[in-house]
Amino acid sequence: MKQLSAVILGAFFTFAFLPAELHAHGVIGKRFIPSTLTLEDPFPSDEMDLFTFDRAPKDKEGRETTFGFEFAKRLTPDLALGVGWEYIFFDPREAGEYRTSGAGNPEFSLKYAFLRSIEHEGILSAGLVVEAGGVGSKRVAERVTTISPALYFGKGLGHLPDSLTYVKPFSMTGSFAVNNPANRFTGTGNDKERNPTTLSYGVALMYSIPYLQSTIKDVGLGAPFDRMFPVVEFNFETPVSGPEKRHTSAFANPGLIWAGRYIQLGLEAKVPMNNVSGKNVGVKGLIHVFIDDIWPNIFTWTPWGVIGPTSR
Amino acid sequence: MRSLYPILLLVALAGVAVAPVISEGHAFPIRSDPRVGWTITVSPPKVTIWFDGELEPAFSTITVYNSAKQQVDKGNSRVSGRDASTLEVDLPALAAGSYRVYWKALAKDTHVTQGDFSFSIEKK
């Protein structure tokens, strides 16, 4: 058994450290795929969600608004560690209850890109996200730790035949995760709470104006439109255990992303697609920073040497 | 008020991060001559691509092929001496037809970008 573990570990590190052309952010072949606001993107990167904002639609319990932060650092060209945190405001729906707020639980993530195809503008990654339950404020944060193995993909449509030339700037990303609570129940007595296993999944479809103008046809769009990506993300969450089993929440998130050389901005509406998801429209925003481009001499260091942008 | 402190901290961090810094990043094309996907009536003397960042001359290339997949440029692909963010290659007098430009750009920080596009020449 020890030998098998050693072989698996050896194979993992061999592949992880294979010399490769440098990948960063969402570049695959001639395609750049920006980070999306709702779904996790498939690219292990040195990057930072400097500021995220999410005002959810009102649902049966009330309305949640979050301000967040996320940081990711590559350890190898294909492996990244991340940490995220949110501050949560909650407006309860029921009369007599008051608005409350507090820190959410920290989230730790690991992402590994195990398949890249430059020719097909495709990438496939596996990830693991752990929300450390009980760390955040008891008023707003979950008390249970959740462990979520996940799969992520990204795919550009540049391989389509020339008869579909104006469809080529489209790309898709998607994710699928199983959210497993570490404990079935938390709390005691009247405060006892059942923690269901849930599936979260979704797909994002975006149109790249930069791809259109640099590969298909220069239609004459100047700044700031030449760096824009109209996007719509669909995300779903389905409990697979507990009393809410199969009551899927579903959202469509149409919006716009602007990606510059060092920073990316995004704004999306959050539209509930069924009664479970709420009734009115929410909004979310993102300021995302490419930290290895801004500070290449700091954020390309790893214990195993410099990756990404090299030291000079 | 205390609940606003984390938000103020985030906003302050945002201000620091977007402050002007000296750095390098990916190099993506801004425009080209001939323009991507356009049809022109006169053979251009060269193909020029302007990027949004400086390039590493040794590993940044540009080649031009005709519809028979034969290389037609003069093989002197180079980063412009006047502007390190411009890549160019000279062309002979080209016949009417469709041409494809392939480029690869190595930014100063070693991030690689690549792409291709076509242009056409038609007789007057």
HADDOCK unambig.tbl for C-alpha pairs under 7 A between the chains (distance, minus, plus):
assign (segid A and resid 22 and name CA) (segid B and resid 111 and name CA) 6.08 0.50 0.50
assign (segid A and resid 22 and name CA) (segid B and resid 112 and name CA) 6.73 0.50 0.50
assign (segid A and resid 29 and name CA) (segid B and resid 114 and name CA) 6.54 0.50 0.50
assign (segid A and resid 30 and name CA) (segid B and resid 113 and name CA) 6.41 0.50 0.50
assign (segid A and resid 30 and name CA) (segid B and resid 114 and name CA) 5.03 0.50 0.50
assign (segid A and resid 30 and name CA) (segid B and resid 115 and name CA) 4.80 0.50 0.50
assign (segid A and resid 50 and name CA) (segid B and resid 14 and name CA) 6.32 0.50 0.50
assign (segid A and resid 51 and name CA) (segid B and resid 10 and name CA) 6.62 0.50 0.50
assign (segid A and resid 213 and name CA) (segid B and resid 36 and name CA) 6.77 0.50 0.50
assign (segid A and resid 214 and name CA) (segid B and resid 29 and name CA) 6.59 0.50 0.50
assign (segid A and resid 214 and name CA) (segid B and resid 36 and name CA) 6.20 0.50 0.50
assign (segid A and resid 214 and name CA) (segid B and resid 117 and name CA) 6.92 0.50 0.50
assign (segid A and resid 215 and name CA) (segid B and resid 36 and name CA) 6.49 0.50 0.50
assign (segid A and resid 215 and name CA) (segid B and resid 115 and name CA) 6.90 0.50 0.50
assign (segid A and resid 215 and name CA) (segid B and resid 116 and name CA) 5.86 0.50 0.50
assign (segid A and resid 215 and name CA) (segid B and resid 117 and name CA) 4.69 0.50 0.50
assign (segid A and resid 216 and name CA) (segid B and resid 36 and name CA) 6.53 0.50 0.50
assign (segid A and resid 216 and name CA) (segid B and resid 37 and name CA) 5.84 0.50 0.50
assign (segid A and resid 216 and name CA) (segid B and resid 117 and name CA) 6.45 0.50 0.50
assign (segid A and resid 217 and name CA) (segid B and resid 36 and name CA) 4.90 0.50 0.50
assign (segid A and resid 217 and name CA) (segid B and resid 37 and name CA) 4.32 0.50 0.50
assign (segid A and resid 217 and name CA) (segid B and resid 38 and name CA) 6.90 0.50 0.50
assign (segid A and resid 218 and name CA) (segid B and resid 35 and name CA) 6.16 0.50 0.50
assign (segid A and resid 218 and name CA) (segid B and resid 36 and name CA) 5.00 0.50 0.50
assign (segid A and resid 218 and name CA) (segid B and resid 37 and name CA) 6.45 0.50 0.50
assign (segid A and resid 261 and name CA) (segid B and resid 25 and name CA) 6.36 0.50 0.50
assign (segid A and resid 261 and name CA) (segid B and resid 26 and name CA) 6.80 0.50 0.50
assign (segid A and resid 293 and name CA) (segid B and resid 23 and name CA) 6.63 0.50 0.50
assign (segid A and resid 293 and name CA) (segid B and resid 24 and name CA) 5.76 0.50 0.50
assign (segid A and resid 293 and name CA) (segid B and resid 25 and name CA) 4.59 0.50 0.50
assign (segid A and resid 294 and name CA) (segid B and resid 23 and name CA) 5.45 0.50 0.50
assign (segid A and resid 294 and name CA) (segid B and resid 24 and name CA) 6.82 0.50 0.50
assign (segid A and resid 295 and name CA) (segid B and resid 23 and name CA) 6.66 0.50 0.50
assign (segid A and resid 308 and name CA) (segid B and resid 111 and name CA) 7.00 0.50 0.50
assign (segid A and resid 309 and name CA) (segid B and resid 109 and name CA) 4.68 0.50 0.50
assign (segid A and resid 309 and name CA) (segid B and resid 110 and name CA) 5.36 0.50 0.50
assign (segid A and resid 309 and name CA) (segid B and resid 111 and name CA) 6.11 0.50 0.50
assign (segid A and resid 310 and name CA) (segid B and resid 109 and name CA) 6.03 0.50 0.50
assign (segid A and resid 310 and name CA) (segid B and resid 110 and name CA) 6.44 0.50 0.50
